Amino acid sequence: MKFSDEQIHRYSRQMILPGIGGKGQRKLMEAKVLIMGAGGLGSPAAIYLAAAGVGTIGLADFDRVELHNLQRQILHKTDDLGRLKVESGRETLESLNPEVKVQTYSDRVISANIPEMIKGYDLVLDGSDNFPTRFLVNDACYFERKTLISGAILRFDGQLSTFKPHSGGPCYRCLFPEPPPPGMVPSCQEAGVLGAVAGVIGILQANEALKEILGLGESMAGRFLMFNALNLSFHEVKIAKNSNCPLCGENPTIKELIEYPQVCQA
Amino acid sequence: MSGEEIKIDIDKELNLKGKICPYTFIETMLTLEEMEPEEVLRVIVDYPPAACEVPRSLKNEGYEILEVLPINGTDWAIIVKNKEIE
């Protein structure tokens, strides 16, 4: 496939980078990334992936745009209030880069539809805002052998890691075997979150997705990054595969997808 | 480097007259990526900084520069050898 003059111009500042060139740009254009949640994390991630020319971006979110989303969910604008987030997100991404194919999923992600949803993608980015979905996405990625780039935020803090149990690394359950009991952990709705924190972590997820697609640099698999906005500090810890992991350990107890009850979700 | 062109077998020629940096480098690299290993490309540029910048960037990417020489008052030829199989 030949690049058009417009493509060369659009992507010139990354094609010129060592290790990318035309071959890397082609990898990006052929890549398919599914983003779970078109919210605080999914918005910045989707924007940078579309800008970089990732060929197919899937957006999964059943929610509609509300006013209190706009403080951090930069895919959506005031005019989009009341619209499905995946529709508003699609419009933003297509206006940024018409070459990107945006696939949307506006059904709630459940055990019955997630395997089919993620099958056609190379990579999954988790930007979901609740534990039941987070565990469902992790388990589905494990069963479908998809690389998962996980991000989470609350108040002034953020976390990031990449899970590739199919190539030897840990999965999310190696760290957190079970969801916390309902009510133990506050949600963003209760505790709040600084919009820019979502930006930092969502953009780092995009960064890691681009690295995984291009095969560049050091993967975040086996590493867990914690960010605090108030101290402006990043801390990294090494994480190993847990042989007692209920999902990917030596004697797994989880053999199929589990749906934990959604608490406090309208 | 003298103005005398030494005899090098050229497999392909790329005319980038009218193009500026960084597109001179990018288009050279894209052309090399599609050529066979160790084939030789002759690139013609007329943007003065490109005569220095393109060979330097290609060297950084691991390509071998065989020759850079002015061919008339406005144009330069850059002769570059493609990488071996990666």
Boltz contact constraints between the chains, C-beta under 6 A:
constraints:
  - contact:
      token1: [A, 8]
      token2: [B, 26]
      max_distance: 6.0
  - contact:
      token1: [A, 12]
      token2: [B, 22]
      max_distance: 6.0
  - contact:
      token1: [A, 12]
      token2: [B, 26]
      max_distance: 6.0
  - contact:
      token1: [A, 15]
      token2: [B, 26]
      max_distance: 6.0
  - contact:
      token1: [A, 16]
      token2: [B, 22]
      max_distance: 6.0
  - contact:
      token1: [A, 16]
      token2: [B, 26]
      max_distance: 6.0
  - contact:
      token1: [A, 21]
      token2: [B, 29]
      max_distance: 6.0
  - contact:
      token1: [A, 22]
      token2: [B, 30]
      max_distance: 6.0
  - contact:
      token1: [A, 22]
      token2: [B, 33]
      max_distance: 6.0
  - contact:
      token1: [A, 23]
      token2: [B, 33]
      max_distance: 6.0
